[in-house]
Amino acid sequence: MTVRIGDVVFDHVDYDEGADVLYLHVGDPSAAVEFDESPEGYALRFDRSGHLVGVTIVGAGRAVHAGEHLSVTIPSRIEIDADQLQAAITAA
């Protein structure tokens, strides 16, 4: 399954229920060569060209249960609603 968030389509989706961490990645995770953190505290991974290839979302399940949406600034801001988070968690 793929998950689209903003303009990015993540084709590797993994959810660690015990830790409540959602891992989203485009292509091979080893393609990430640059790492950063969004102002909101989410881990971001970029390829050699500077394209976003991965996002780690801590507390995704909690956000789903609360019906919350998350904001991730990468450097442009994308919105992730509870339905998108639920689809990613379910797919993982």
N, C-alpha and C positions, 0 to 999 in steps of 0.2 A: 504494500500500500504506500501511496505517497501522501504527503501532507503539504498543502500550500499555505504559506503564511506571507502575506504581502506579495511581493514579486518572486519569492523564492519557493521552489518546489523541492522539498526534502524527500529523498527516496530511501533513506535509512532511518528508521524510527525505532527507538528502544525506550522502554519505560521500566524503571526500577521501583516497583511498588513499595518495597520495604523502606527505601530511602526517599520516596516520592520525588524522583528525579526523572525528567523527560529529556532524552538525548535525540536531537534532530541533526541529520547530516545529509549533505549532497554528495553522492558518489562515495569513493573510497575515503574513509576517515583519515587515512595517512596523508591525504593531499593537503591537509591543513598545515601551514607553515608559520602563520602569524596568529597570535592569541591576544585577546583583549577582554575587557569586562565592560558591559554596558553600564551606564549611569545607574540603572536599576539593580545591578548586581548579577546579571546573567553572564555566563561564559560565552564568548564569541570566538569562532574560528574562521580564518580567512585563507584562501589559496594564494599562490605566488602573484596572481594578478590583482589581489586585493578584494576579490569577490567573497562575500559571505558564504561559507560552506558548512557551518555548524553552529548550533545554539544549544546550550544546556540550561534547562529551566527547572530550578529547584522549587518545589511546592506546587507543581502542576495539578496534582490530584486535589489538593486543598482548595485551589482556585476553582476547579471544576465543581466541587461540592458546594462551594459558597456562591456559585454562579457569577464569579468575577471574570473580568477580562484583564489581561496583562499588557503592559506596554514594554517594548524592547527598543531601545535606541541603538541603531547599528551603522552608520551615524544617523540615517533617517529613521524616524520612528515608525514602527508597525504595531498594529493592534491585533491581539490574539484573543478571540472570545472563547467562552467556556465550551461551546460546541466544537470548535477547532481543537481545543485541548482534549476533549473527551474522545474525539475521533482518533487523535494521535495515540492516546493512552490505550484505547481499545485495539488499535492496530498493532501495537508493540507486542 
